[in-house]
Amino acid sequence: MQYREFGRTGWKVSGISFGAWAIGGTWGPVEDATSLQALNRALDLGVNFFDTADVYGDGRSERLLAKLRKARKDTPFYIVTKAGRRLNPHTADGYNRQNLTAFIHRSLKNLDTDCLDLVQLHCPPTEVYYRPEVFGVLDDLKQQGKIQNYGISVEKVEEALKGIEYPGVQSVQIIFNIFRQRPAELFFREAERRKVGILARVPLASGLLTGKFSQASTFAADDHRRFNRQGEAFDRGETFSGVDYETGLQTVAELRNLVPSGVSLAQFALRWILMFPAVSCAIPGGKTPQQVEENVRAADLPAITPETMHKVAALYEERIRPLVHHYW
């Protein structure tokens, strides 16, 4: 495992970390016992950074991580969570002191702790980034000892650029993968200049970049890859990174030709992300110990050659850029 600086926190975080959305819900059926095995395996392999949210399984994911921390007291690791998506309706006005404080207290209870390592605003409406008072609330919660650090999780590059203007923002979580390359153009440079940590989320494009799907693949009724392809439930960019399924499959078929022998497509896609020094960590999900093992091995792969990086960029320009680049 390789470890990287995480913004100005002083943390060193595992380059391949753990995204805990899938063990909470909306990714098909999961069993808590298997999820805990996956979490423990991640710790065994050097993962020290776990990303969750209060809405993943209505707190289920947070509570699983609390169990992990209790069981592995001698193994230090970071848990970062998110707040805001419990709002219904999900509006900018909902990001107020009363609601944010209530969300933080609920996460403190779920995670069985007195202070959150880091909390992120959970993909709020763009208008929130133009309300300094929202970040003032987070500053106050930090001063009160309820949170140690705070950051933002965003849909758009523009939101990330605006968000890091606030001096208290320590990190930005943004979709970045072979199918979503726009963050590397300007945002990465600005984040490095301000020493802001970057979490690359949806690193495998909802599983498309594992190469395990086909036209015949089916998804459970409670899996967002079935019910959110057009943004019916939340931003469509969260599902398959906003790429239509057919184009995604065709592009994956071409990507296979670039993957070195003995390396899975998923590992190649994760190693591609780590080729960007601005990224603190990628946060793939892992429902099983086996998935975790495959993901983590990507951190120890050799660097991808400049020639192959160029071919990946060319494939993106031809196949994917017209579909996603100008939206997010």
C-alpha positions in Angstrom: 0.0 0.0 0.0 1.1 3.5 -0.7 0.2 6.4 1.5 -0.4 10.0 0.5 -0.7 13.4 2.3 -4.3 14.4 2.9 -4.5 18.1 2.5 -3.5 20.1 5.5 -4.7 17.6 8.1 -1.4 15.9 8.6 -3.0 12.6 7.8 -1.3 10.0 5.6 -4.1 8.0 3.9 -4.0 4.8 1.9 -4.0 5.5 -1.8 -6.7 2.8 -2.2 -9.2 3.4 0.5 -12.8 2.1 1.1 -16.1 3.6 -0.1 -18.9 2.4 2.1 -21.9 3.3 0.0 -22.4 -0.3 -1.2 -22.4 -1.8 2.3 -25.2 0.6 3.3 -27.6 0.1 0.4 -28.9 0.9 -3.1 -26.3 -1.5 -4.6 -28.4 -4.6 -4.3 -28.6 -7.0 -1.3 -25.8 -7.0 1.3 -25.3 -9.0 4.5 -23.7 -7.2 7.5 -21.6 -10.1 8.4 -20.0 -10.2 4.9 -19.6 -6.4 5.0 -17.7 -6.6 8.3 -15.5 -9.2 6.8 -14.7 -6.9 3.9 -14.0 -4.0 6.3 -11.7 -6.1 8.4 -9.9 -7.4 5.3 -9.4 -3.8 4.2 -7.7 -2.9 7.5 -5.5 -6.1 7.3 -4.3 -4.9 3.9 -3.3 -1.4 5.0 -6.4 0.6 4.2 -6.8 3.3 6.8 -9.5 5.6 5.4 -13.2 4.8 5.1 -15.7 7.0 3.5 -19.4 6.8 4.5 -22.5 9.0 4.8 -25.5 9.3 7.1 -27.9 8.3 4.3 -26.1 5.1 3.3 -28.7 2.6 4.4 -30.1 5.2 6.8 -27.1 5.0 9.0 -26.4 1.3 8.5 -23.0 2.0 6.9 -21.9 4.3 9.8 -23.0 1.8 12.4 -21.0 -1.0 10.7 -17.9 1.3 10.8 -18.6 1.9 14.5 -18.5 -1.9 15.1 -15.2 -2.1 13.2 -13.6 0.6 15.3 -14.8 -1.1 18.5 -13.5 -4.4 17.3 -10.1 -3.1 16.1 -9.2 -0.6 18.8 -5.5 -1.2 18.3 -5.6 -0.4 14.5 -5.9 3.4 13.9 -7.9 4.5 10.9 -10.0 7.5 9.8 -13.8 7.5 9.2 -15.2 10.4 7.1 -18.9 10.8 6.7 -21.3 13.2 5.0 -24.3 15.3 5.9 -27.1 17.0 4.0 -28.8 14.4 1.9 -31.3 13.6 4.6 -33.1 16.8 3.7 -36.4 16.4 2.0 -36.7 18.4 -0.1 -33.0 18.7 -0.7 -32.7 22.5 -0.9 -30.1 25.1 -0.2 -32.2 26.6 2.6 -32.1 23.2 4.4 -28.3 23.7 4.9 -28.9 25.7 8.0 -27.5 25.6 11.6 -30.4 23.6 13.0 -30.3 20.9 10.4 -26.6 20.5 10.1 -26.2 20.3 13.9 -28.9 17.6 14.0 -27.2 15.7 11.2 -23.8 15.8 13.0 -25.3 14.7 16.3 -27.0 11.7 14.5 -23.7 10.7 12.9 -21.9 11.0 16.2 -24.4 8.6 17.7 -24.2 6.2 14.7 -20.4 6.2 14.8 -20.4 6.0 18.6 -17.9 8.8 19.0 -17.6 12.3 20.5 -15.9 13.9 17.5 -16.1 13.1 13.8 -12.8 12.8 12.0 -14.1 14.7 9.0 -17.6 15.5 7.7 -18.4 16.5 4.2 -21.4 18.4 2.8 -23.1 15.8 0.7 -23.5 17.1 -2.8 -25.5 20.2 -1.8 -27.2 22.4 -4.4 -24.8 24.7 -6.1 -26.2 27.7 -4.3 -24.9 26.4 -1.0 -21.3 27.2 -2.1 -22.3 30.9 -2.3 -23.5 31.0 1.3 -20.6 31.7 3.6 -22.8 31.2 6.6 -23.0 27.5 5.9 -19.3 27.1 6.3 -19.5 29.3 9.3 -21.7 26.7 10.9 -19.1 24.0 10.2 -16.4 26.3 11.7 -18.5 26.6 14.9 -19.1 22.8 15.1 -15.3 22.4 14.8 -14.7 24.9 17.5 -17.2 23.0 19.7 -15.2 19.8 19.2 -18.0 18.0 17.3 -15.9 17.7 14.2 -12.1 17.6 13.7 -12.2 18.6 10.0 -14.7 19.3 7.2 -14.8 19.1 3.5 -17.2 18.9 0.6 -18.5 16.2 -1.8 -19.5 17.7 -5.1 -21.1 16.9 -8.4 -19.4 19.6 -10.5 -15.9 20.9 -11.0 -17.3 24.5 -10.7 -18.6 23.6 -7.2 -15.3 22.2 -6.2 -13.5 25.4 -7.3 -15.9 27.6 -5.4 -15.8 25.4 -2.3 -12.1 25.5 -1.9 -12.2 29.3 -1.6 -13.4 28.7 2.0 -10.3 28.4 4.2 -11.7 25.7 6.4 -12.4 23.2 3.6 -9.8 20.4 4.0 -11.0 18.1 1.2 -13.1 17.7 -1.9 -14.7 14.4 -2.9 -15.4 14.4 -6.6 -16.1 11.8 -9.3 -12.9 11.1 -11.1 -12.1 8.1 -13.2 -11.3 7.1 -16.8 -14.8 8.1 -17.8 -14.7 11.4 -15.9 -11.4 13.2 -16.5 -12.4 16.9 -16.4 -11.3 17.4 -12.7 -7.6 16.9 -13.8 -7.7 20.0 -16.1 -7.9 22.9 -13.7 -9.3 21.7 -10.3 -6.4 19.4 -9.4 -3.9 22.2 -9.9 -5.9 24.6 -7.7 -6.4 22.0 -5.0 -2.7 21.3 -4.9 -2.0 25.0 -4.7 -4.3 25.3 -1.7 -3.2 22.0 -0.2 -6.7 20.4 -0.3 -7.1 16.7 -0.2 -8.9 15.0 -3.0 -11.1 11.8 -2.7 -11.7 10.2 -6.1 -15.2 8.8 -5.8 -17.1 6.4 -8.2 -13.6 5.3 -9.3 -14.9 2.3 -11.2 -17.9 4.1 -12.8 -20.4 2.1 -10.8 -18.7 -1.1 -11.8 -18.6 -0.5 -15.5 -14.8 -0.2 -15.3 -14.5 -3.6 -13.8 -15.3 -5.1 -17.2 -17.7 -7.6 -15.5 -20.9 -6.3 -17.1 -22.5 -7.1 -20.4 -25.8 -6.5 -22.3 -27.2 -9.5 -20.4 -26.3 -8.1 -16.9 -29.3 -7.4 -14.6 -29.5 -5.3 -11.4 -31.7 -5.7 -8.4 -34.7 -3.4 -7.9 -33.0 -1.5 -5.1 -29.8 -1.0 -7.1 -29.3 2.5 -8.4 -27.8 1.1 -11.6 -31.3 0.0 -12.4 -33.4 2.9 -11.2 -31.2 6.0 -11.7 -29.7 5.8 -15.2 -31.5 8.9 -16.2 -31.2 10.7 -12.8 -34.7 9.6 -11.6 -33.6 9.5 -7.9 -30.4 11.7 -7.8 -27.8 13.2 -10.1 -27.4 10.8 -13.1 -23.7 11.4 -13.0 -23.6 9.2 -9.9 -24.7 6.1 -12.0 -22.1 4.8 -14.5 -20.5 8.3 -14.2 -23.2 9.6 -16.5 -22.2 7.5 -19.4 -24.9 5.6 -21.2 -24.6 1.9 -20.6 -24.2 0.8 -24.2 -21.4 3.3 -24.9 -19.7 2.3 -21.6 -19.6 -1.3 -22.6 -18.2 -0.5 -26.0 -15.5 1.7 -24.5 -14.6 -0.9 -21.9 -14.1 -3.5 -24.7 -11.5 -1.2 -26.2 -9.9 -0.4 -22.8 -9.2 -4.1 -22.3 -6.6 -4.0 -25.0 -4.5 -1.5 -22.9 -4.5 -3.6 -19.7 -1.2 -5.4 -19.0 -1.1 -9.1 -18.6 -2.0 -10.3 -15.1 -3.9 -7.1 -14.2 -7.6 -6.9 -14.0 -9.4 -4.0 -15.7 -10.6 -2.7 -12.3 -7.0 -2.7 -11.0 -5.9 -0.8 -14.1 -8.6 1.7 -13.7 -7.7 2.3 -10.0 -4.0 2.5 -10.9 -4.8 5.1 -13.5 -6.3 7.3 -10.9 -3.2 7.0 -8.7 -1.1 8.3 -11.6 -2.4 11.8 -10.6 -0.4 13.1 -7.6 -3.1 15.5 -6.7 -5.4 12.6 -5.7 -5.1 11.7 -2.0 -7.0 8.4 -2.4 -9.5 6.5 -4.6 -12.5 5.1 -2.7 -13.8 2.0 -4.5 -16.6 0.0 -2.7 -16.1 -3.5 -1.6 -19.0 -5.8 -0.6 -16.7 -8.8 0.0 -13.2 -9.5 1.2 -12.4 -10.7 -2.4 -13.4 -7.4 -3.9 -11.3 -5.5 -1.3 -8.3 -7.7 -2.1 -8.6 -7.0 -5.8 -9.0 -3.3 -5.3 -6.1 -2.9 -2.9 -3.6 -4.8 -5.1 -3.9 -1.9 -7.6 -1.9 0.3 -5.2 1.2 -1.9 -5.7 1.1 -2.1 -9.5 3.9 -0.5 -11.5 3.2 3.0 -13.0 1.2 3.0 -16.2 3.4 3.9 -19.2 3.1 7.4 -20.8 2.2 5.7 -24.0 -0.7 3.9 -22.4 -1.9 7.0 -20.5 -2.0 8.8 -23.9 -4.1 6.0 -25.4 -6.5 6.2 -22.5 -6.8 9.9 -23.0 -7.4 9.5 -26.7 -10.2 7.0 -26.1 -11.8 9.4 -23.6 -11.7 12.2 -26.1 -13.2 10.1 -28.8 -15.8 8.1 -27.0 -16.7 9.7 -23.6 -15.9 13.4 -23.6 -18.9 14.5 -25.7 -21.3 12.7 -23.3 -20.0 13.9 -19.9 -17.3 16.6 -20.0 -19.5 19.7 -20.3 -22.1 18.5 -17.8 -20.0 18.1 -14.7 
